[in-house]
């Protein structure tokens, strides 16, 4: 018994399991519309990360400033 599949066997398997159907053919959206939506989500996520990093940077700068001014910092460890 050979474990190799013939080209016909492979094609029949693909067709029998619906793997030959293009999912996009059944949808109203085009590939371009999906690409634009994906790019929008990527840009939105990157903007969110940039905003969060800016807030973190601002807080670190403020903390450094407070330490330099001596607020909440004791040289003797208390």
C-alpha positions in Angstrom: 0.0 0.0 0.0 1.6 3.2 -1.2 1.4 6.3 1.1 2.0 8.6 -1.9 -1.1 10.4 -3.2 -1.7 10.8 -6.9 -2.5 14.2 -8.3 -6.0 13.1 -8.9 -6.3 12.0 -5.2 -5.0 15.3 -4.0 -7.4 17.2 -6.2 -10.3 15.1 -5.0 -9.4 15.6 -1.4 -9.2 19.4 -1.9 -12.5 19.5 -3.6 -14.2 17.2 -1.1 -13.2 19.3 1.8 -14.1 22.7 0.2 -10.5 23.8 0.1 -10.8 24.8 -3.5 -13.3 27.6 -2.7 -12.1 31.2 -2.5 -13.5 32.6 0.7 -13.3 36.1 -0.7 -15.6 35.2 -3.6 -18.5 34.8 -1.1 -17.8 38.1 0.6 -18.7 41.6 -0.6 -15.3 43.1 0.5 -12.5 43.1 -1.9 -8.9 42.3 -1.1 -8.1 46.0 -1.3 -10.8 46.9 1.2 -9.5 44.3 3.6 -5.9 45.6 3.1 -7.1 49.1 3.9 -8.9 48.0 7.0 -5.9 46.1 8.2 -3.6 49.1 7.6 -6.1 51.3 9.6 -5.9 48.9 12.5 -2.1 48.8 12.3 -1.9 52.6 12.3 -4.4 52.9 15.1 -2.4 50.4 17.2 0.9 52.2 16.5 -0.7 55.5 17.5 -1.9 54.0 20.7 1.6 52.7 21.5 3.1 56.0 20.7 0.7 57.8 23.0 1.3 55.3 25.8 5.1 55.6 25.4 4.8 59.4 25.5 2.9 59.2 28.7 5.5 56.9 30.2 8.3 59.2 29.1 6.5 62.2 30.6 6.0 60.4 33.9 9.7 59.3 34.0 10.8 62.9 33.3 8.6 64.2 36.0 9.9 61.6 38.5 13.5 62.5 37.6 12.7 66.1 38.2 11.1 65.4 41.6 14.1 63.3 42.6 16.5 66.1 41.6 14.4 68.6 43.6 14.6 66.3 46.6 10.9 65.4 47.0 10.5 61.9 48.5 14.2 61.2 48.5 16.3 61.0 51.6 20.0 60.5 51.5 20.0 58.5 54.7 17.5 56.0 53.2 14.5 57.1 55.3 
